[in-house]
Amino acid sequence: MTATLTTREIAQARRVSLSTAQRWARTGKLDAIKVGGRWVITSSADLTAFKPVQVDKARELIEQGGIVPTSRTALFLAVSTDGSANYLVDQAEHSCTCKAGARGIPCYHLAAADIIVAA
């Protein structure tokens, strides 16, 4: 299963401007194609460990800007669905501080981090 992102989602997730994300797509820094006048970025993330609903929630989290990178490589800050809690997602260690992640269950926060890193 692969995930596709827009330049706006990449810009939010990577904390750059929309024009920077569009330039990355134009210059080949992102695996992107133009569809209907808009850039579509394909993430090469291996999402087989996640359920389709988790991938959908991960895309929604990215789209809403609910996951952002920290100053440490592969470490992200994610917001809970209801906005009441923040979680640390370590994409390199494949862990998350949410309830599911604490039990060793792959969560959608981790799926979102995988999508962002692979894009």
WOCORCOR-V294969 format. One record per residue. N is the residue number from 1. OMEGA is omega as a letter, one per 30 degrees, with the letter a starting at -180 (999 if undefined). D_FIRST is the distance of its C-alpha to the first C-alpha in whole Angstrom. Layout:
# WOCORCOR-V294969
{{N:OMEGA:D_FIRST} {N:OMEGA:D_FIRST}}
This chain:
# WOCORCOR-V294969
{{1:l:0} {2:l:4} {3:l:7} {4:a:10} {5:l:14} {6:l:17} {7:l:20} {8:l:22} {9:l:19} {10:a:19} {11:l:22} {12:a:23} {13:a:20} {14:l:22} {15:l:25} {16:l:27} {17:l:28} {18:a:26} {19:l:28} {20:l:27} {21:l:23} {22:l:24} {23:l:26} {24:l:23} {25:a:21} {26:a:25} {27:l:25} {28:l:22} {29:l:22} {30:l:18} {31:a:16} {32:l:17} {33:l:18} {34:l:20} {35:l:20} {36:l:23} {37:l:25} {38:l:22} {39:l:20} {40:a:16} {41:l:14} {42:l:11} {43:a:10} {44:a:9} {45:l:8} {46:a:7} {47:a:6} {48:l:6} {49:a:10} {50:l:9} {51:l:10} {52:l:9} {53:l:12} {54:l:12} {55:l:9} {56:l:11} {57:l:14} {58:l:13} {59:l:13} {60:l:16} {61:l:18} {62:a:17} {63:a:18} {64:a:22} {65:a:22} {66:l:22} {67:a:21} {68:l:23} {69:l:23} {70:l:27} {71:l:29} {72:l:28} {73:l:25} {74:l:21} {75:a:23} {76:l:22} {77:a:24} {78:l:22} {79:l:24} {80:a:24} {81:a:23} {82:l:27} {83:a:28} {84:a:30} {85:l:29} {86:a:27} {87:l:25} {88:a:25} {89:l:21} {90:a:21} {91:a:18} {92:l:20} {93:a:21} {94:a:18} {95:l:20} {96:a:21} {97:l:25} {98:a:24} {99:l:25} {100:a:21} {101:l:21} {102:l:25} {103:l:24} {104:l:21} {105:l:19} {106:a:15} {107:a:16} {108:l:14} {109:l:17} {110:l:15} {111:l:12} {112:l:13} {113:l:15} {114:l:12} {115:a:11} {116:a:15} {117:a:16} {118:l:13} {119:999:14}}
